Amino acid sequence: MSKAVPDSIRREAMSRDLPVTIRIGKSGVTENLVEEISVQLRKKSVVKIKVNRGIFDRDGVKQLWEYLSDASDSVLVFARGNVAVLWR
């Protein structure tokens, strides 16, 4: 899904005030996790996700963000290190 991201959404995504609503831990990515992302995106359109340190390497995290955006039919708005924001 490739939409142009509005500036208001981009500003919200980069804000430190946006709380992390999904954390990815040692169990990794599961179908339930992808479903939870989709449910949250239906409710509020912007979801902030954080991966615990040491779970994935740098390239693995980039692939993870791409996979999650494709699986949840959303757009990756912002990614820095182990934190990303998806928008639908």
PyMOL Python script that loads the backbone (N, CA, C, O; Angstrom):
from pymol import cmd

cmd.read_pdbstr("""\
ATOM      1  N   MET A   1       0.841  -1.162   0.000  1.00  0.00           N
ATOM      2  CA  MET A   1       0.000   0.000   0.000  1.00  0.00           C
ATOM      3  C   MET A   1       0.890   1.230   0.000  1.00  0.00           C
ATOM      4  O   MET A   1       1.667   1.430   0.934  1.00  0.00           O
ATOM      5  N   SER A   2       0.792   2.044  -1.018  1.00  0.00           N
ATOM      6  CA  SER A   2       1.642   3.229  -1.067  1.00  0.00           C
ATOM      7  C   SER A   2       0.784   4.467  -1.272  1.00  0.00           C
ATOM      8  O   SER A   2       0.400   4.799  -2.394  1.00  0.00           O
ATOM      9  N   LYS A   3       0.497   5.128  -0.190  1.00  0.00           N
ATOM     10  CA  LYS A   3      -0.236   6.380  -0.213  1.00  0.00           C
ATOM     11  C   LYS A   3       0.725   7.475   0.200  1.00  0.00           C
ATOM     12  O   LYS A   3       1.715   7.226   0.889  1.00  0.00           O
ATOM     13  N   ALA A   4       0.422   8.691  -0.229  1.00  0.00           N
ATOM     14  CA  ALA A   4       1.191   9.824   0.259  1.00  0.00           C
ATOM     15  C   ALA A   4       0.766  10.081   1.704  1.00  0.00           C
ATOM     16  O   ALA A   4      -0.424  10.201   1.996  1.00  0.00           O
ATOM     17  N   VAL A   5       1.723  10.163   2.584  1.00  0.00           N
ATOM     18  CA  VAL A   5       1.431  10.347   4.004  1.00  0.00           C
ATOM     19  C   VAL A   5       1.240  11.837   4.278  1.00  0.00           C
ATOM     20  O   VAL A   5       2.130  12.636   3.985  1.00  0.00           O
ATOM     21  N   PRO A   6       0.085  12.224   4.839  1.00  0.00           N
ATOM     22  CA  PRO A   6      -0.140  13.637   5.163  1.00  0.00           C
ATOM     23  C   PRO A   6       0.863  14.137   6.206  1.00  0.00           C
ATOM     24  O   PRO A   6       1.344  13.369   7.039  1.00  0.00           O
ATOM     25  N   ASP A   7       1.165  15.418   6.146  1.00  0.00           N
ATOM     26  CA  ASP A   7       2.119  16.005   7.089  1.00  0.00           C
ATOM     27  C   ASP A   7       1.664  15.863   8.536  1.00  0.00           C
ATOM     28  O   ASP A   7       2.487  15.666   9.430  1.00  0.00           O
ATOM     29  N   SER A   8       0.360  15.962   8.771  1.00  0.00           N
ATOM     30  CA  SER A   8      -0.138  15.846  10.149  1.00  0.00           C
ATOM     31  C   SER A   8       0.151  14.450  10.717  1.00  0.00           C
ATOM     32  O   SER A   8       0.498  14.314  11.890  1.00  0.00           O
ATOM     33  N   ILE A   9       0.009  13.433   9.891  1.00  0.00           N
ATOM     34  CA  ILE A   9       0.305  12.061  10.326  1.00  0.00           C
ATOM     35  C   ILE A   9       1.801  11.897  10.550  1.00  0.00           C
ATOM     36  O   ILE A   9       2.218  11.261  11.518  1.00  0.00           O
ATOM     37  N   ARG A  10       2.607  12.463   9.667  1.00  0.00           N
ATOM     38  CA  ARG A  10       4.064  12.373   9.806  1.00  0.00           C
ATOM     39  C   ARG A  10       4.521  13.050  11.101  1.00  0.00           C
ATOM     40  O   ARG A  10       5.374  12.519  11.813  1.00  0.00           O
ATOM     41  N   ARG A  11       3.950  14.229  11.406  1.00  0.00           N
ATOM     42  CA  ARG A  11       4.302  14.929  12.652  1.00  0.00           C
ATOM     43  C   ARG A  11       3.896  14.109  13.875  1.00  0.00           C
ATOM     44  O   ARG A  11       4.649  14.009  14.844  1.00  0.00           O
ATOM     45  N   GLU A  12       2.708  13.528  13.821  1.00  0.00           N
ATOM     46  CA  GLU A  12       2.240  12.693  14.932  1.00  0.00           C
ATOM     47  C   GLU A  12       3.157  11.485  15.118  1.00  0.00           C
ATOM     48  O   GLU A  12       3.468  11.104  16.247  1.00  0.00           O
ATOM     49  N   ALA A  13       3.584  10.890  14.019  1.00  0.00           N
ATOM     50  CA  ALA A  13       4.449   9.708  14.080  1.00  0.00           C
ATOM     51  C   ALA A  13       5.806  10.035  14.687  1.00  0.00           C
ATOM     52  O   ALA A  13       6.371   9.217  15.414  1.00  0.00           O
ATOM     53  N   MET A  14       6.329  11.207  14.402  1.00  0.00           N
ATOM     54  CA  MET A  14       7.650  11.585  14.897  1.00  0.00           C
ATOM     55  C   MET A  14       7.605  12.132  16.324  1.00  0.00           C
ATOM     56  O   MET A  14       8.646  12.315  16.956  1.00  0.00           O
ATOM     57  N   SER A  15       6.414  12.390  16.822  1.00  0.00           N
ATOM     58  CA  SER A  15       6.260  12.935  18.164  1.00  0.00           C
ATOM     59  C   SER A  15       6.628  11.892  19.216  1.00  0.00           C
ATOM     60  O   SER A  15       6.273  10.719  19.098  1.00  0.00           O
ATOM     61  N   ARG A  16       7.331  12.332  20.223  1.00  0.00           N
ATOM     62  CA  ARG A  16       7.659  11.429  21.334  1.00  0.00           C
ATOM     63  C   ARG A  16       6.453  11.211  22.239  1.00  0.00           C
ATOM     64  O   ARG A  16       6.466  10.330  23.098  1.00  0.00           O
ATOM     65  N   ASP A  17       5.409  12.019  22.042  1.00  0.00           N
ATOM     66  CA  ASP A  17       4.202  11.885  22.859  1.00  0.00           C
ATOM     67  C   ASP A  17       3.327  10.716  22.425  1.00  0.00           C
ATOM     68  O   ASP A  17       2.466  10.273  23.185  1.00  0.00           O
ATOM     69  N   LEU A  18       3.537  10.212  21.214  1.00  0.00           N
ATOM     70  CA  LEU A  18       2.761   9.068  20.736  1.00  0.00           C
ATOM     71  C   LEU A  18       3.220   7.821  21.493  1.00  0.00           C
ATOM     72  O   LEU A  18       4.388   7.442  21.407  1.00  0.00           O
ATOM     73  N   PRO A  19       2.316   7.183  22.232  1.00  0.00           N
ATOM     74  CA  PRO A  19       2.735   6.022  23.035  1.00  0.00           C
ATOM     75  C   PRO A  19       2.943   4.767  22.183  1.00  0.00           C
ATOM     76  O   PRO A  19       2.293   4.579  21.155  1.00  0.00           O
ATOM     77  N   VAL A  20       3.851   3.929  22.630  1.00  0.00           N
ATOM     78  CA  VAL A  20       4.056   2.625  22.003  1.00  0.00           C
ATOM     79  C   VAL A  20       2.864   1.755  22.379  1.00  0.00           C
ATOM     80  O   VAL A  20       2.577   1.566  23.561  1.00  0.00           O
ATOM     81  N   THR A  21       2.166   1.223  21.367  1.00  0.00           N
ATOM     82  CA  THR A  21       0.987   0.412  21.658  1.00  0.00           C
ATOM     83  C   THR A  21       1.230  -1.072  21.422  1.00  0.00           C
ATOM     84  O   THR A  21       0.450  -1.910  21.876  1.00  0.00           O
ATOM     85  N   ILE A  22       2.313  -1.404  20.711  1.00  0.00           N
ATOM     86  CA  ILE A  22       2.636  -2.815  20.468  1.00  0.00           C
ATOM     87  C   ILE A  22       4.127  -3.020  20.689  1.00  0.00           C
ATOM     88  O   ILE A  22       4.957  -2.266  20.180  1.00  0.00           O
ATOM     89  N   ARG A  23       4.448  -4.050  21.455  1.00  0.00           N
ATOM     90  CA  ARG A  23       5.851  -4.412  21.690  1.00  0.00           C
ATOM     91  C   ARG A  23       6.087  -5.817  21.160  1.00  0.00           C
ATOM     92  O   ARG A  23       5.275  -6.723  21.350  1.00  0.00           O
ATOM     93  N   ILE A  24       7.224  -5.970  20.490  1.00  0.00           N
ATOM     94  CA  ILE A  24       7.600  -7.279  19.960  1.00  0.00           C
ATOM     95  C   ILE A  24       8.732  -7.808  20.832  1.00  0.00           C
ATOM     96  O   ILE A  24       9.802  -7.205  20.913  1.00  0.00           O
ATOM     97  N   GLY A  25       8.487  -8.932  21.476  1.00  0.00           N
ATOM     98  CA  GLY A  25       9.455  -9.512  22.397  1.00  0.00           C
ATOM     99  C   GLY A  25      10.097 -10.760  21.842  1.00  0.00           C
ATOM    100  O   GLY A  25      10.203 -10.940  20.629  1.00  0.00           O
ATOM    101  N   LYS A  26      10.525 -11.620  22.749  1.00  0.00           N
ATOM    102  CA  LYS A  26      11.285 -12.795  22.340  1.00  0.00           C
ATOM    103  C   LYS A  26      10.464 -13.810  21.559  1.00  0.00           C
ATOM    104  O   LYS A  26      11.035 -14.653  20.867  1.00  0.00           O
ATOM    105  N   SER A  27       9.138 -13.753  21.652  1.00  0.00           N
ATOM    106  CA  SER A  27       8.316 -14.675  20.858  1.00  0.00           C
ATOM    107  C   SER A  27       8.267 -14.257  19.392  1.00  0.00           C
ATOM    108  O   SER A  27       7.836 -15.032  18.539  1.00  0.00           O
ATOM    109  N   GLY A  28       8.706 -13.041  19.099  1.00  0.00           N
ATOM    110  CA  GLY A  28       8.809 -12.588  17.713  1.00  0.00           C
ATOM    111  C   GLY A  28       7.472 -12.243  17.090  1.00  0.00           C
ATOM    112  O   GLY A  28       6.519 -11.878  17.778  1.00  0.00           O
ATOM    113  N   VAL A  29       7.422 -12.369  15.764  1.00  0.00           N
ATOM    114  CA  VAL A  29       6.226 -12.008  15.008  1.00  0.00           C
ATOM    115  C   VAL A  29       5.343 -13.240  14.858  1.00  0.00           C
ATOM    116  O   VAL A  29       5.781 -14.275  14.355  1.00  0.00           O
ATOM    117  N   THR A  30       4.106 -13.118  15.297  1.00  0.00           N
ATOM    118  CA  THR A  30       3.144 -14.207  15.187  1.00  0.00           C
ATOM    119  C   THR A  30       1.918 -13.705  14.437  1.00  0.00           C
ATOM    120  O   THR A  30       1.776 -12.506  14.193  1.00  0.00           O
ATOM    121  N   GLU A  31       1.038 -14.629  14.075  1.00  0.00           N
ATOM    122  CA  GLU A  31      -0.206 -14.229  13.416  1.00  0.00           C
ATOM    123  C   GLU A  31      -1.041 -13.348  14.336  1.00  0.00           C
ATOM    124  O   GLU A  31      -1.693 -12.408  13.880  1.00  0.00           O
ATOM    125  N   ASN A  32      -1.021 -13.651  15.620  1.00  0.00           N
ATOM    126  CA  ASN A  32      -1.771 -12.842  16.580  1.00  0.00           C
ATOM    127  C   ASN A  32      -1.253 -11.412  16.632  1.00  0.00           C
ATOM    128  O   ASN A  32      -2.034 -10.471  16.775  1.00  0.00           O
ATOM    129  N   LEU A  33       0.051 -11.248  16.517  1.00  0.00           N
ATOM    130  CA  LEU A  33       0.641  -9.911  16.522  1.00  0.00           C
ATOM    131  C   LEU A  33       0.176  -9.117  15.308  1.00  0.00           C
ATOM    132  O   LEU A  33      -0.213  -7.956  15.434  1.00  0.00           O
ATOM    133  N   VAL A  34       0.216  -9.738  14.140  1.00  0.00           N
ATOM    134  CA  VAL A  34      -0.221  -9.068  12.911  1.00  0.00           C
ATOM    135  C   VAL A  34      -1.703  -8.720  13.004  1.00  0.00           C
ATOM    136  O   VAL A  34      -2.118  -7.643  12.576  1.00  0.00           O
ATOM    137  N   GLU A  35      -2.493  -9.620  13.555  1.00  0.00           N
ATOM    138  CA  GLU A  35      -3.928  -9.354  13.726  1.00  0.00           C
ATOM    139  C   GLU A  35      -4.159  -8.188  14.689  1.00  0.00           C
ATOM    140  O   GLU A  35      -5.023  -7.345  14.450  1.00  0.00           O
ATOM    141  N   GLU A  36      -3.389  -8.143  15.773  1.00  0.00           N
ATOM    142  CA  GLU A  36      -3.521  -7.045  16.739  1.00  0.00           C
ATOM    143  C   GLU A  36      -3.158  -5.704  16.099  1.00  0.00           C
ATOM    144  O   GLU A  36      -3.801  -4.692  16.375  1.00  0.00           O
ATOM    145  N   ILE A  37      -2.139  -5.693  15.253  1.00  0.00           N
ATOM    146  CA  ILE A  37      -1.779  -4.464  14.535  1.00  0.00           C
ATOM    147  C   ILE A  37      -2.938  -4.020  13.656  1.00  0.00           C
ATOM    148  O   ILE A  37      -3.283  -2.839  13.634  1.00  0.00           O
ATOM    149  N   SER A  38      -3.538  -4.951  12.934  1.00  0.00           N
ATOM    150  CA  SER A  38      -4.675  -4.616  12.071  1.00  0.00           C
ATOM    151  C   SER A  38      -5.856  -4.085  12.874  1.00  0.00           C
ATOM    152  O   SER A  38      -6.510  -3.126  12.463  1.00  0.00           O
ATOM    153  N   VAL A  39      -6.127  -4.704  14.011  1.00  0.00           N
ATOM    154  CA  VAL A  39      -7.236  -4.251  14.865  1.00  0.00           C
ATOM    155  C   VAL A  39      -6.977  -2.827  15.355  1.00  0.00           C
ATOM    156  O   VAL A  39      -7.870  -1.981  15.310  1.00  0.00           O
ATOM    157  N   GLN A  40      -5.772  -2.567  15.816  1.00  0.00           N
ATOM    158  CA  GLN A  40      -5.456  -1.226  16.308  1.00  0.00           C
ATOM    159  C   GLN A  40      -5.491  -0.194  15.187  1.00  0.00           C
ATOM    160  O   GLN A  40      -5.909   0.943  15.407  1.00  0.00           O
ATOM    161  N   LEU A  41      -5.057  -0.576  13.991  1.00  0.00           N
ATOM    162  CA  LEU A  41      -5.101   0.359  12.865  1.00  0.00           C
ATOM    163  C   LEU A  41      -6.538   0.687  12.478  1.00  0.00           C
ATOM    164  O   LEU A  41      -6.819   1.805  12.046  1.00  0.00           O
ATOM    165  N   ARG A  42      -7.446  -0.268  12.625  1.00  0.00           N
ATOM    166  CA  ARG A  42      -8.862   0.010  12.351  1.00  0.00           C
ATOM    167  C   ARG A  42      -9.425   1.008  13.353  1.00  0.00           C
ATOM    168  O   ARG A  42     -10.269   1.835  13.009  1.00  0.00           O
ATOM    169  N   LYS A  43      -8.956   0.928  14.589  1.00  0.00           N
ATOM    170  CA  LYS A  43      -9.486   1.796  15.640  1.00  0.00           C
ATOM    171  C   LYS A  43      -8.914   3.206  15.595  1.00  0.00           C
ATOM    172  O   LYS A  43      -9.649   4.173  15.792  1.00  0.00           O
ATOM    173  N   LYS A  44      -7.604   3.341  15.337  1.00  0.00           N
ATOM    174  CA  LYS A  44      -7.021   4.671  15.471  1.00  0.00           C
ATOM    175  C   LYS A  44      -6.061   5.102  14.372  1.00  0.00           C
ATOM    176  O   LYS A  44      -5.452   6.164  14.497  1.00  0.00           O
ATOM    177  N   SER A  45      -5.901   4.358  13.342  1.00  0.00           N
ATOM    178  CA  SER A  45      -5.150   4.675  12.118  1.00  0.00           C
ATOM    179  C   SER A  45      -3.634   4.826  12.271  1.00  0.00           C
ATOM    180  O   SER A  45      -2.923   4.724  11.270  1.00  0.00           O
ATOM    181  N   VAL A  46      -3.109   5.065  13.471  1.00  0.00           N
ATOM    182  CA  VAL A  46      -1.665   5.183  13.667  1.00  0.00           C
ATOM    183  C   VAL A  46      -1.258   4.277  14.826  1.00  0.00           C
ATOM    184  O   VAL A  46      -1.833   4.342  15.912  1.00  0.00           O
ATOM    185  N   VAL A  47      -0.254   3.427  14.576  1.00  0.00           N
ATOM    186  CA  VAL A  47       0.213   2.485  15.596  1.00  0.00           C
ATOM    187  C   VAL A  47       1.727   2.592  15.707  1.00  0.00           C
ATOM    188  O   VAL A  47       2.442   2.558  14.706  1.00  0.00           O
ATOM    189  N   LYS A  48       2.200   2.724  16.939  1.00  0.00           N
ATOM    190  CA  LYS A  48       3.635   2.777  17.189  1.00  0.00           C
ATOM    191  C   LYS A  48       4.079   1.424  17.734  1.00  0.00           C
ATOM    192  O   LYS A  48       3.505   0.905  18.692  1.00  0.00           O
ATOM    193  N   ILE A  49       5.109   0.863  17.109  1.00  0.00           N
ATOM    194  CA  ILE A  49       5.579  -0.484  17.442  1.00  0.00           C
ATOM    195  C   ILE A  49       7.039  -0.411  17.886  1.00  0.00           C
ATOM    196  O   ILE A  49       7.842   0.320  17.306  1.00  0.00           O
ATOM    197  N   LYS A  50       7.362  -1.168  18.909  1.00  0.00           N
ATOM    198  CA  LYS A  50       8.739  -1.215  19.394  1.00  0.00           C
ATOM    199  C   LYS A  50       9.194  -2.660  19.493  1.00  0.00           C
ATOM    200  O   LYS A  50       8.455  -3.526  19.962  1.00  0.00           O
ATOM    201  N   VAL A  51      10.420  -2.911  19.045  1.00  0.00           N
ATOM    202  CA  VAL A  51      11.028  -4.241  19.128  1.00  0.00           C
ATOM    203  C   VAL A  51      12.044  -4.212  20.265  1.00  0.00           C
ATOM    204  O   VAL A  51      12.866  -3.299  20.344  1.00  0.00           O
ATOM    205  N   ASN A  52      11.988  -5.206  21.142  1.00  0.00           N
ATOM    206  CA  ASN A  52      12.983  -5.299  22.208  1.00  0.00           C
ATOM    207  C   ASN A  52      14.372  -5.433  21.602  1.00  0.00           C
ATOM    208  O   ASN A  52      14.549  -6.049  20.551  1.00  0.00           O
ATOM    209  N   ARG A  53      15.344  -4.854  22.273  1.00  0.00           N
ATOM    210  CA  ARG A  53      16.724  -4.899  21.765  1.00  0.00           C
ATOM    211  C   ARG A  53      17.247  -6.324  21.743  1.00  0.00           C
ATOM    212  O   ARG A  53      16.915  -7.144  22.598  1.00  0.00           O
ATOM    213  N   GLY A  54      18.075  -6.597  20.741  1.00  0.00           N
ATOM    214  CA  GLY A  54      18.709  -7.901  20.648  1.00  0.00           C
ATOM    215  C   GLY A  54      17.881  -8.976  19.972  1.00  0.00           C
ATOM    216  O   GLY A  54      18.375 -10.080  19.745  1.00  0.00           O
ATOM    217  N   ILE A  55      16.632  -8.677  19.647  1.00  0.00           N
ATOM    218  CA  ILE A  55      15.779  -9.670  18.993  1.00  0.00           C
ATOM    219  C   ILE A  55      16.161  -9.799  17.518  1.00  0.00           C
ATOM    220  O   ILE A  55      16.289 -10.909  17.002  1.00  0.00           O
ATOM    221  N   PHE A  56      16.341  -8.665  16.844  1.00  0.00           N
ATOM    222  CA  PHE A  56      16.702  -8.642  15.429  1.00  0.00           C
ATOM    223  C   PHE A  56      17.936  -7.771  15.244  1.00  0.00           C
ATOM    224  O   PHE A  56      18.179  -6.858  16.033  1.00  0.00           O
ATOM    225  N   ASP A  57      18.721  -8.052  14.196  1.00  0.00           N
ATOM    226  CA  ASP A  57      19.816  -7.155  13.851  1.00  0.00           C
ATOM    227  C   ASP A  57      19.254  -6.013  12.998  1.00  0.00           C
ATOM    228  O   ASP A  57      18.056  -5.989  12.714  1.00  0.00           O
ATOM    229  N   ARG A  58      20.089  -5.088  12.596  1.00  0.00           N
ATOM    230  CA  ARG A  58      19.639  -3.890  11.883  1.00  0.00           C
ATOM    231  C   ARG A  58      18.891  -4.226  10.593  1.00  0.00           C
ATOM    232  O   ARG A  58      17.821  -3.671  10.340  1.00  0.00           O
ATOM    233  N   ASP A  59      19.439  -5.125   9.778  1.00  0.00           N
ATOM    234  CA  ASP A  59      18.764  -5.505   8.529  1.00  0.00           C
ATOM    235  C   ASP A  59      17.473  -6.263   8.811  1.00  0.00           C
ATOM    236  O   ASP A  59      16.483  -6.111   8.095  1.00  0.00           O
ATOM    237  N   GLY A  60      17.492  -7.070   9.845  1.00  0.00           N
ATOM    238  CA  GLY A  60      16.298  -7.818  10.222  1.00  0.00           C
ATOM    239  C   GLY A  60      15.159  -6.908  10.635  1.00  0.00           C
ATOM    240  O   GLY A  60      13.998  -7.193  10.342  1.00  0.00           O
ATOM    241  N   VAL A  61      15.479  -5.811  11.317  1.00  0.00           N
ATOM    242  CA  VAL A  61      14.446  -4.865  11.736  1.00  0.00           C
ATOM    243  C   VAL A  61      13.839  -4.177  10.518  1.00  0.00           C
ATOM    244  O   VAL A  61      12.625  -3.988  10.452  1.00  0.00           O
ATOM    245  N   LYS A  62      14.679  -3.801   9.553  1.00  0.00           N
ATOM    246  CA  LYS A  62      14.156  -3.166   8.331  1.00  0.00           C
ATOM    247  C   LYS A  62      13.215  -4.112   7.593  1.00  0.00           C
ATOM    248  O   LYS A  62      12.156  -3.696   7.123  1.00  0.00           O
ATOM    249  N   GLN A  63      13.596  -5.371   7.490  1.00  0.00           N
ATOM    250  CA  GLN A  63      12.732  -6.362   6.845  1.00  0.00           C
ATOM    251  C   GLN A  63      11.455  -6.578   7.646  1.00  0.00           C
ATOM    252  O   GLN A  63      10.387  -6.788   7.072  1.00  0.00           O
ATOM    253  N   LEU A  64      11.563  -6.527   8.962  1.00  0.00           N
ATOM    254  CA  LEU A  64      10.395  -6.679   9.826  1.00  0.00           C
ATOM    255  C   LEU A  64       9.385  -5.570   9.568  1.00  0.00           C
ATOM    256  O   LEU A  64       8.191  -5.839   9.438  1.00  0.00           O
ATOM    257  N   TRP A  65       9.851  -4.321   9.492  1.00  0.00           N
ATOM    258  CA  TRP A  65       8.927  -3.201   9.243  1.00  0.00           C
ATOM    259  C   TRP A  65       8.237  -3.359   7.894  1.00  0.00           C
ATOM    260  O   TRP A  65       7.036  -3.115   7.779  1.00  0.00           O
ATOM    261  N   GLU A  66       8.988  -3.766   6.869  1.00  0.00           N
ATOM    262  CA  GLU A  66       8.389  -3.980   5.545  1.00  0.00           C
ATOM    263  C   GLU A  66       7.346  -5.097   5.602  1.00  0.00           C
ATOM    264  O   GLU A  66       6.257  -4.967   5.043  1.00  0.00           O
ATOM    265  N   TYR A  67       7.683  -6.182   6.274  1.00  0.00           N
ATOM    266  CA  TYR A  67       6.749  -7.304   6.386  1.00  0.00           C
ATOM    267  C   TYR A  67       5.472  -6.883   7.113  1.00  0.00           C
ATOM    268  O   TYR A  67       4.371  -7.179   6.650  1.00  0.00           O
ATOM    269  N   LEU A  68       5.612  -6.197   8.243  1.00  0.00           N
ATOM    270  CA  LEU A  68       4.439  -5.799   9.021  1.00  0.00           C
ATOM    271  C   LEU A  68       3.561  -4.809   8.263  1.00  0.00           C
ATOM    272  O   LEU A  68       2.336  -4.877   8.357  1.00  0.00           O
ATOM    273  N   SER A  69       4.164  -3.894   7.516  1.00  0.00           N
ATOM    274  CA  SER A  69       3.351  -2.949   6.744  1.00  0.00           C
ATOM    275  C   SER A  69       2.607  -3.669   5.627  1.00  0.00           C
ATOM    276  O   SER A  69       1.453  -3.343   5.346  1.00  0.00           O
ATOM    277  N   ASP A  70       3.245  -4.642   4.989  1.00  0.00           N
ATOM    278  CA  ASP A  70       2.560  -5.421   3.950  1.00  0.00           C
ATOM    279  C   ASP A  70       1.463  -6.299   4.549  1.00  0.00           C
ATOM    280  O   ASP A  70       0.352  -6.352   4.021  1.00  0.00           O
ATOM    281  N   ALA A  71       1.769  -6.979   5.638  1.00  0.00           N
ATOM    282  CA  ALA A  71       0.817  -7.908   6.245  1.00  0.00           C
ATOM    283  C   ALA A  71      -0.402  -7.195   6.820  1.00  0.00           C
ATOM    284  O   ALA A  71      -1.496  -7.758   6.845  1.00  0.00           O
ATOM    285  N   SER A  72      -0.218  -5.964   7.280  1.00  0.00           N
ATOM    286  CA  SER A  72      -1.335  -5.225   7.880  1.00  0.00           C
ATOM    287  C   SER A  72      -1.963  -4.238   6.904  1.00  0.00           C
ATOM    288  O   SER A  72      -2.854  -3.475   7.277  1.00  0.00           O
ATOM    289  N   ASP A  73      -1.503  -4.251   5.657  1.00  0.00           N
ATOM    290  CA  ASP A  73      -2.037  -3.359   4.624  1.00  0.00           C
ATOM    291  C   ASP A  73      -1.959  -1.903   5.081  1.00  0.00           C
ATOM    292  O   ASP A  73      -2.944  -1.166   5.035  1.00  0.00           O
ATOM    293  N   SER A  74      -0.766  -1.509   5.523  1.00  0.00           N
ATOM    294  CA  SER A  74      -0.554  -0.156   6.029  1.00  0.00           C
ATOM    295  C   SER A  74       0.713   0.434   5.417  1.00  0.00           C
ATOM    296  O   SER A  74       1.410  -0.217   4.639  1.00  0.00           O
ATOM    297  N   VAL A  75       0.989   1.676   5.785  1.00  0.00           N
ATOM    298  CA  VAL A  75       2.155   2.390   5.273  1.00  0.00           C
ATOM    299  C   VAL A  75       3.124   2.629   6.424  1.00  0.00           C
ATOM    300  O   VAL A  75       2.723   3.045   7.511  1.00  0.00           O
ATOM    301  N   LEU A  76       4.397   2.362   6.174  1.00  0.00           N
ATOM    302  CA  LEU A  76       5.428   2.665   7.158  1.00  0.00           C
ATOM    303  C   LEU A  76       5.702   4.162   7.090  1.00  0.00           C
ATOM    304  O   LEU A  76       6.254   4.652   6.105  1.00  0.00           O
ATOM    305  N   VAL A  77       5.319   4.884   8.133  1.00  0.00           N
ATOM    306  CA  VAL A  77       5.459   6.338   8.151  1.00  0.00           C
ATOM    307  C   VAL A  77       6.836   6.737   8.643  1.00  0.00           C
ATOM    308  O   VAL A  77       7.458   7.651   8.103  1.00  0.00           O
ATOM    309  N   PHE A  78       7.310   6.047   9.673  1.00  0.00           N
ATOM    310  CA  PHE A  78       8.518   6.467  10.357  1.00  0.00           C
ATOM    311  C   PHE A  78       9.177   5.243  10.977  1.00  0.00           C
ATOM    312  O   PHE A  78       8.508   4.410  11.588  1.00  0.00           O
ATOM    313  N   ALA A  79      10.476   5.142  10.819  1.00  0.00           N
ATOM    314  CA  ALA A  79      11.217   4.056  11.468  1.00  0.00           C
ATOM    315  C   ALA A  79      12.574   4.585  11.899  1.00  0.00           C
ATOM    316  O   ALA A  79      13.311   5.170  11.106  1.00  0.00           O
ATOM    317  N   ARG A  80      12.885   4.371  13.154  1.00  0.00           N
ATOM    318  CA  ARG A  80      14.191   4.760  13.668  1.00  0.00           C
ATOM    319  C   ARG A  80      14.614   3.696  14.666  1.00  0.00           C
ATOM    320  O   ARG A  80      13.991   3.524  15.713  1.00  0.00           O
ATOM    321  N   GLY A  81      15.673   2.992  14.327  1.00  0.00           N
ATOM    322  CA  GLY A  81      16.163   1.951  15.222  1.00  0.00           C
ATOM    323  C   GLY A  81      15.141   0.855  15.430  1.00  0.00           C
ATOM    324  O   GLY A  81      14.711   0.203  14.478  1.00  0.00           O
ATOM    325  N   ASN A  82      14.756   0.654  16.673  1.00  0.00           N
ATOM    326  CA  ASN A  82      13.833  -0.434  16.990  1.00  0.00           C
ATOM    327  C   ASN A  82      12.393   0.055  17.194  1.00  0.00           C
ATOM    328  O   ASN A  82      11.583  -0.639  17.809  1.00  0.00           O
ATOM    329  N   VAL A  83      12.076   1.254  16.675  1.00  0.00           N
ATOM    330  CA  VAL A  83      10.730   1.822  16.786  1.00  0.00           C
ATOM    331  C   VAL A  83      10.237   2.215  15.401  1.00  0.00           C
ATOM    332  O   VAL A  83      10.982   2.778  14.599  1.00  0.00           O
ATOM    333  N   ALA A  84       8.962   1.911  15.129  1.00  0.00           N
ATOM    334  CA  ALA A  84       8.364   2.292  13.848  1.00  0.00           C
ATOM    335  C   ALA A  84       6.911   2.687  14.069  1.00  0.00           C
ATOM    336  O   ALA A  84       6.286   2.310  15.060  1.00  0.00           O
ATOM    337  N   VAL A  85       6.387   3.461  13.112  1.00  0.00           N
ATOM    338  CA  VAL A  85       4.991   3.874  13.154  1.00  0.00           C
ATOM    339  C   VAL A  85       4.340   3.478  11.840  1.00  0.00           C
ATOM    340  O   VAL A  85       4.842   3.796  10.762  1.00  0.00           O
ATOM    341  N   LEU A  86       3.210   2.777  11.944  1.00  0.00           N
ATOM    342  CA  LEU A  86       2.434   2.373  10.774  1.00  0.00           C
ATOM    343  C   LEU A  86       1.158   3.190  10.716  1.00  0.00           C
ATOM    344  O   LEU A  86       0.608   3.579  11.747  1.00  0.00           O
ATOM    345  N   TRP A  87       0.687   3.448   9.494  1.00  0.00           N
ATOM    346  CA  TRP A  87      -0.521   4.245   9.282  1.00  0.00           C
ATOM    347  C   TRP A  87      -1.382   3.591   8.217  1.00  0.00           C
ATOM    348  O   TRP A  87      -0.876   3.063   7.227  1.00  0.00           O
ATOM    349  N   ARG A  88      -2.685   3.632   8.433  1.00  0.00           N
ATOM    350  CA  ARG A  88      -3.617   3.134   7.424  1.00  0.00           C
ATOM    351  C   ARG A  88      -4.683   4.175   7.207  1.00  0.00           C
ATOM    352  O   ARG A  88      -5.585   3.975   6.394  1.00  0.00           O
TER     353      ARG A  88
END
""", "prot")
cmd.dss("prot")
cmd.show_as("cartoon", "prot")
cmd.util.cbc("prot")
cmd.orient("prot")
